[in-house]
Amino acid sequence: MSQIKKRNPIFDNLKFVLIILVVTGHTLGHVHRSNPYFFDAVGGYIYSIHMPMMIFISGYFAKNLDKRKFSIILKTTIKSLIIPYLITTIIYRFYHGAISGTINYNLWYQSYALWFLIVLAWYRLAHKIFYKWNKSVLLIIALL
């Protein structure tokens, strides 16, 4: 009998709250036009919390990424991130093109909210490639 990994409800609930904060933050962006003080107060607080927490959770679940083979990481990254990104981007481009009358054929140019899928895909691949590098060299490169 194979062991099934048990999900941690703390992370599931935390991700749910963070997703609500993302939606709320994006919605408040539209309120910004009519009430900039409200957005600065509430939106600033939301944006200072939700993205760092999302990055923390992604890092927590990527802790064993260096133990997997690059070919497996590449395959799962393509299957779980790149293909969904391309499908939704193509649908969005045609939908947006039907409304605006122009279609942007550059699938890597982001004009909507799925930018994080590409960032996460690059992170997964770069993590495996640069994991064994000297951390000081990586810090200098990141700062540059």
N, C-alpha and C positions, 0 to 999 in steps of 0.2 A: 504494500500500500504506500503510495507516495504521500509525502508530507505536504500539506497545503499551508502556505504562509498565512498567518493570521494578520489581518489588517489592524492597525492601531487607530482606534476611534478618535484619539486626541488629534492626530494629524488630519484625519478626514474632517473633523469639526472645525479645526483651525483653517484648513483650506476653504471650507464653506464660508466662514466669516470673512476671510481675505477676498474671496471672489465677490461677496456682497460689497465689500469696501471698494473694490475696483469698479464695479458697476456704479456705485454711489459717487465715487470720485469723477468718473466720466460724465455722469448725469449732472453733477454740480458744475461741470465745465460750461454747460449751457446756461446755468443760472448766473454764472460769472458776468455775463453781458448786462444783466439787469441789476445785480447786486454784488459788486466786486469785493466788498468787505466781508460778506458772508462766506464767499468762496475762499478768500485768503485765510480766514479763521478756520473753517471746517475742512476745506480741501487741502490746505497745507498740512494739517494734522494727519489726514487720511493718507496723503502721499508720502509722508515721512515714516509711516508704519507699514503699509501693505507691500510695497516692493522689497524693502529689506527682509521682511518676513518670508516672502515668496522665495527670495534668493537663499535664505537660510534653509528652508524646507528642501529646495532643490539640491543644495549642497549636502544635506543630511542623507538624502536618498542616493546621492552619487558617491557616497563614501567608499563603496566597493568597486567603483568603476575601473580603477587601475588594475584590478585582478582579472578582468575579462580580456579576452583576445580582441584586438582591434577589428577584425572582420565581423565579430559578433556585435560589437558596439556600432559599427557602420551599418550593419543589416537592421538592427533594431531602431537606430536613429532614422534611417530612411523610411522604414515601415511605420513608426509611431509619430514622426514629426514632419519629415519632408513630404511624403505623399499626402497626408491630410492638409498640409500647407498649400501644396500645389493645386489640389482639388478645390479647396475653398477660394484660393486666389483666382483661379480660372473662372469659377462661378461669379465671384465678385466683379471681376473685370468685365465680363459680358453684361452683368446686371447694370453696373455703373455706366458701361458704354451705351446700353440701350436708353438710359435716362439722359446722359449728357451728350450723346452723339459722337463721342470719341472713345477709342479703346486704347489703353496703355498696354502694349504687348510685353513690356519688361516685367517678368514674373518675380524678380528679386527686388523691385522698387516697391517700398511699402507706403501705402497711403491709407492704411486702416489698421485695425487692432491686432493682427496676427504676427506682428514683428517679433514677439517673444519666442515663437516657435523656431525661427531661424537663429536667434541668439542662443537658445537652448541647444539646438543641433550643433552649432559651432562650439559651444562650451564642451559638450560631450566629446567631440572629436579632438579639440585642442587639449583637453585634460589628459587624454590618453597619450597624445603626442609629446606634450611638455612635462608630464608627470615626473620624469627622472631628471629633469634639468635642475641646475642649481637654483634654489629659491631666490637668492639675491639677484641673479641675472634676470629672472622672470619679473621680479619687482621693479628693476630698473627699466626693463622693456615696457612694462605696464605703465609706469610713470611717464615715460617718453611718449 
